[in-house]
Amino acid sequence: MTGACDARVSHGVLPPWARGGFSDPQPRMPHVLGRAGRIAAVLFGYPLRSPPSPRRSNKILWVSRGPIETPTALWIRAQRMEGDRPMGAPVGRVLRGGPGPSYVNLPQVGCWRLTVSWAGRRDVLDLGYSTGN
């Protein structure tokens, strides 16, 4: 995926397909949508911190668009970016249960490009991590 890393977070209403489990019919939560619209990262631990804050975790609820026939792990390849340039080595994470609640800690402050794969699907999104406190 090319282009500058853009870790903008929406604070608006979640898309209808990402609202399962919320009691409010139009829940407003910080979230980032994948560029292909296949996944949403709902940020319960907003803002994300590196290192993680001792007072609050980097909790992300991953919501897959559309039903998943066969559950699989959610594979994350995270690359820190400066603009459109990769910086350092990529970092991998695996969420064994697939999309759902998780804690995703990344090793440095900055804009991170995440390529996520699960159940034969793939999407890309950018997340920002700021200084932890």
C-alpha positions in Angstrom: 0.0 0.0 0.0 1.5 3.3 -1.0 0.7 6.8 0.2 1.5 8.8 3.3 0.5 7.2 6.7 -2.7 8.9 7.8 -3.8 7.9 11.3 -6.9 10.0 11.5 -9.5 8.6 13.9 -13.2 9.1 13.4 -15.2 10.0 16.4 -18.5 9.7 14.7 -21.2 7.0 14.6 -19.9 3.5 13.9 -21.0 2.0 10.5 -24.1 -0.2 10.9 -22.1 -3.4 10.3 -19.8 -2.6 13.2 -22.5 -1.9 15.9 -23.1 -5.4 17.2 -23.1 -5.6 21.0 -23.7 -1.9 21.5 -26.9 -0.9 23.3 -27.0 2.6 21.7 -28.5 2.3 18.2 -26.0 4.9 16.9 -22.9 4.4 19.0 -20.2 7.0 18.8 -16.7 5.6 19.4 -13.2 6.5 18.2 -12.6 4.1 15.3 -10.6 3.6 12.1 -11.9 1.8 9.0 -9.8 -0.3 6.8 -9.1 1.2 3.4 -11.1 -1.5 1.7 -13.9 -1.2 4.2 -13.6 -4.9 5.4 -12.6 -4.2 9.0 -13.1 -1.6 11.7 -10.7 -1.0 14.6 -12.9 0.4 17.5 -10.5 2.1 19.9 -11.6 1.5 23.5 -8.1 2.5 24.5 -8.0 5.8 22.8 -5.5 7.4 22.3 -3.2 4.4 21.7 0.1 4.7 23.7 3.6 3.5 23.3 4.7 2.3 25.7 1.3 1.4 27.0 0.0 3.4 29.9 0.0 1.7 33.3 -3.5 3.3 33.9 -5.2 2.2 30.6 -4.6 -0.4 28.0 -4.4 -0.2 24.2 -7.7 -2.1 23.7 -9.0 -2.4 20.2 -12.2 -4.2 19.1 -11.7 -5.6 15.6 -15.0 -5.9 13.7 -15.0 -7.8 10.4 -17.6 -6.7 7.9 -19.8 -9.6 7.0 -20.0 -13.0 8.5 -17.0 -15.2 8.9 -17.7 -18.8 7.8 -14.7 -20.4 9.4 -13.0 -18.5 12.2 -9.2 -18.0 11.9 -6.6 -15.9 13.6 -6.2 -12.2 12.8 -2.7 -11.7 11.5 -1.3 -8.1 11.9 1.8 -6.9 10.1 2.6 -3.4 11.4 5.1 -1.1 9.8 6.1 2.3 11.3 5.9 5.0 8.7 7.2 8.5 8.2 5.0 9.9 5.5 5.2 7.2 2.8 8.5 5.8 3.9 8.8 2.6 6.1 10.9 3.1 9.1 12.6 0.2 10.8 11.6 -3.5 10.7 7.9 -4.5 10.6 6.4 -6.0 13.7 4.0 -9.0 13.7 1.1 -9.7 16.0 -1.3 -12.7 15.9 -4.8 -12.6 17.6 -5.6 -16.3 17.8 -9.3 -15.8 18.2 -9.6 -13.7 15.0 -11.5 -10.4 15.0 -12.7 -9.4 18.4 -11.3 -7.6 21.5 -7.6 -7.4 21.7 -4.7 -5.4 23.1 -2.3 -4.2 20.4 0.9 -2.7 21.8 3.5 -1.5 19.3 7.1 -0.7 20.2 7.4 3.0 19.2 5.5 6.2 19.0 4.4 7.2 15.5 2.1 6.4 12.6 1.8 2.6 12.0 0.5 1.0 8.8 -1.3 -2.3 9.7 -2.0 -4.9 7.2 -4.5 -7.3 8.7 -5.5 -10.7 7.3 -8.2 -13.1 8.6 -10.5 -15.8 7.1 -9.3 -15.2 3.6 -9.7 -11.4 3.8 -7.2 -8.6 3.9 -7.3 -4.9 4.7 -5.0 -2.0 5.5 -5.3 0.8 8.0 -3.1 3.4 9.7 -3.1 3.8 13.5 -1.2 6.4 15.6 0.5 5.7 18.8 1.5 8.6 21.1 3.7 8.9 24.1 2.5 6.7 27.0 1.5 8.0 30.4 
